[in-house]
Amino acid sequence: MKYHNRKVECDGIIFDSIKEKNYYCELKILRMAGEVIDFERQVTFELQPKFRHSGKTERAIKYIADFV
């Protein structure tokens, strides 16, 4: 559990924090109002691919965005 957050559920989705769940609910309202076309959850971006350096394989660096 990161930063003492508690997992919460909304629409059958488990969120890592209340703040993340609240933002999800806000995005749903904005989508219904036509201000947001669509959004995705937990999208992974590879910031740097894995590579070999001095005979050692370095892991890829990834970022997981809560919402896109």
Secondary structure, 3 states (H helix, E strand, C coil): CHHHCCCEEECCEEECCHHHHHHHHHHHHHHHCCCCCCCCEEEEEEEECCEEECCEEECCEEEEEEEC
